[in-house]
Amino acid sequence: MLDYTKSFSNVIPVNSYVSYEGDKTIDKILQTTGIPKDFELLSIDIDGDDYYVWKSIEQYQPKLVIIEHNPTLPPDVEFVDVPRRSGKAGFGSSVKAFMKLANQKGYELICCTLANSFFVHKSLVPHLDICQKPLSEIFSYDYVRYVLYSYSGKAFLFPGKAPYGNLNTIESTLRQSNVLSNPPENSLQVVLIPCEQLDSLMAEDKLFKEYLTARGLKEDYDLWLQNRQ
């Protein structure tokens, strides 16, 4: 990046870790650049702490903010992920939560793509000459999934494809076992096991039993095995 931009006198490349606290906040980093307080565009896409990084910005008001939201959370769900200090990807926050934060900062939502929300400072919205629509109409539902139940109690994922990753291998199924520290309110974390995997899981019976036992699900395992027989 340094080599590519060195011929542009108006470009100031900065290679830095970004945080929502300490000496690596956006405010602290931008103070070293001389950038205007109302610069044109801020894009935040860091898989987890996006909400907190934007919230931490107090000295700058970019005209346009593009920020990543979790597209699996429907537009009526207000959810803010817990801060991540380990460097690992988090759950992400919902677009509704970002809208509330944006309103506090003086911004309005103008559009959404699959996983990004676009917020413009309220002072500039009248100049856009656009008809603002409710969130339910501009939100992309492509990654929203529903768990449906038949009258017999069988559960189905609809649409029947995982929005992230895949459900085609035992390994990918078991990787879902990472427990969230703060799942969305009134939600229940589940591990999805496609029907076509059941025979494979039976073949790897020891692995499956150890997996369930380690998570305190021994009774559920015994009941499942009894029903399979």
For each residue, the residues with C-beta under 8 A, 3 or more apart:
1: 4 5 13 15
2: 5 6 13 15
3: 6
4: 1
5: 1 2 8 11 13
6: 2 3
7:
8: 5 11
9:
10:
11: 5 8
12: 33 34 35
13: 1 2 5
14: 29 32 33
15: 1 2
16: 24 29
17: 24
18: 24 25 26 29 46 53
19: 22 24 25 49 53
20: 25 49 52 53 55 56 83
21: 25 56
22: 19 25
23: 28
24: 16 17 18 19 28 29
25: 18 19 20 21 22 28 29 53 56 57
26: 18 29 30 42 53 56 57 60
27: 30 31 56 57 58 59 60
28: 23 24 25 31 32
29: 14 16 18 24 25 26 32 33
30: 26 27 33 35 59 60
31: 27 28 59
32: 14 28 29
33: 12 14 29 30
34: 12
35: 12 30 39 60
36: 39
37: 59 60 61
38: 60 61 62 63 121
39: 35 36 42 60 62 63
40: 62 63 64
41: 62 63 64 65 66
42: 26 39 54 57 60 62 64 65 66
43: 65 66 67
44: 50 53 54 65 66 67 68
45: 50 66 67 68 116
46: 18 49 50 53 68
47: 50 68 89 90 92
48: 81 84 88 89 90 91 92
49: 19 20 46 52 53 81 83 84 90
50: 44 45 46 47 53 54 67 68 69 92 93
51: 54 55 80 81 93 97 98 101
52: 20 49 55 56 83
53: 18 19 20 25 26 44 46 49 50 56 57
54: 42 44 50 51 57 65 67 98 101 105
55: 20 51 52 101
56: 20 21 25 26 27 52 53
57: 25 26 27 42 53 54 60
58: 27
59: 27 30 31 37
60: 26 27 30 35 37 38 39 42 57
61: 37 38 105 106 121
62: 38 39 40 41 42 65 121
63: 38 39 40 41 120 121 124
64: 40 41 42 118 119 120 121
65: 41 42 43 44 54 62 102 107 118 119 120
66: 41 42 43 44 45 116 117 118 119
67: 43 44 45 50 54 98 116 117 119
68: 44 45 46 47 50 92 115 116 117
69: 50 73 92 93 94 95 98 112 115 116 117
70: 73 79 81 91 92 93 94 115
71: 114 115 140 142 143 144 163
72: 143 144 145 163 164
73: 69 70 77 79 92 93 94 95 96 144 184
74: 77 94 139 141 144
75: 94 95 96 135 136 139
76: 96 136
77: 73 74 94 96 184
78: 94 96 97 100
79: 70 73 91 93 94 96 97 184 185
80: 51 93 94 97
81: 48 49 51 70 84 90 91 92 93 182
82: 90 181 182
83: 20 49 52
84: 48 49 81 87 88 89 90
85:
86:
87: 84
88: 48 84
89: 47 48 84
90: 47 48 49 81 82 84
91: 48 70 79 81 180 183
92: 47 48 50 68 69 70 73 81
93: 50 51 69 70 73 79 80 81 97 98
94: 69 70 73 74 75 77 78 79 80 97 98
95: 69 73 75 98 99 109 112 117 135 139
96: 73 75 76 77 78 79 99 100 135
97: 51 78 79 80 93 94 100 101
98: 51 54 67 69 93 94 95 101 102 109 117 119
99: 95 96 102 103 109 117 135
100: 78 96 97 103 104
101: 51 54 55 97 98 104 105
102: 65 98 99 105 107 108 109 119
103: 99 100 106 107 108
104: 100 101
105: 54 61 101 102
106: 61 103 121 122 123
107: 65 102 103 119 120 121 122
108: 102 103 119 120 122 125 132
109: 95 98 99 102 112 117 118 119 135 138
110: 118 119 120 125 128 130 132
111: 117 118 138
112: 69 95 109 116 117 118 135 138 139 140
113: 116 118 140
114: 71 140 142 143
115: 68 69 70 71 140 143
116: 45 66 67 68 69 112 113
117: 66 67 68 69 95 98 99 109 111 112
118: 64 65 66 109 110 111 112 113
119: 64 65 66 67 98 102 107 108 109 110
120: 63 64 65 107 108 110 124 125 128
121: 38 61 62 63 64 106 107 124 125
122: 106 107 108 125
123: 106
124: 63 120 121 127 128
125: 108 110 120 121 122 128 132
126:
127: 124
128: 110 120 124 125
129:
130: 110
131:
132: 108 110 125
133: 137 138
134: 137 138
135: 75 95 96 99 109 112 138 139
136: 75 76 139
137: 133 134
138: 109 111 112 133 134 135
139: 74 75 95 112 135 136
140: 71 112 113 114 115 143
141: 74 144
142: 71 114 163
143: 71 72 114 115 140 163 164
144: 71 72 73 74 141 163
145: 72 157 158 159 162 163
146: 157 158
147: 155 156 157 158 190
148: 155 156 157 158
149: 153 154 155 156
150: 153 154 156
151:
152:
153: 149 150
154: 149 150
155: 147 148 149
156: 147 148 149 150 160
157: 145 146 147 148 160 161 162 192
158: 145 146 147 148
159: 145
160: 156 157
161: 157
162: 145 157 165 166 167 192
163: 71 72 142 143 144 145
164: 72 143
165: 162 172 175
166: 162 169 172
167: 162 172 173 192 193 194 197
168: 172 194
169: 166 172 173 197
170: 173 174 197 200 201 204 207
171: 174 175
172: 165 166 167 168 169 175 176
173: 167 169 170 176 191 192 193 194 197
174: 170 171 177 191 211
175: 165 171 172 178
176: 172 173 191 192
177: 174 191 211 215
178: 175
179: 189
180: 91 183 189
181: 82
182: 81 82
183: 91 180 187 188 189
184: 73 77 79 187
185: 79
186:
187: 183 184
188: 183
189: 179 180 183
190: 147
191: 173 174 176 177
192: 157 162 167 173 176
193: 167 173 197 198 201
194: 167 168 173 197
195: 198
196: 199
197: 167 169 170 173 193 194 200 201
198: 193 195 201 202 228
199: 196 202 203
200: 170 197 203 204
201: 170 193 197 198 204 205 208
202: 198 199 205 208 228
203: 199 200
204: 170 200 201 207 208
205: 201 202 208 209
206: 209 210
207: 170 204 210 211
208: 201 202 204 205 211 212 221
209: 205 206 212 213 221
210: 206 207 213 214
211: 174 177 207 208 214 215
212: 208 209 215 217 218 220 221
213: 209 210 216 217 218 221
214: 210 211
215: 177 211 212
216: 213
217: 212 213 220 221
218: 212 213 221 222
219: 222 223
220: 212 217 223 224
221: 208 209 212 213 217 218 224 225
222: 218 219 225 226
223: 219 220 226 227
224: 220 221 227 228
225: 221 222 228 229
226: 222 223 229
227: 223 224
228: 198 202 224 225
229: 225 226
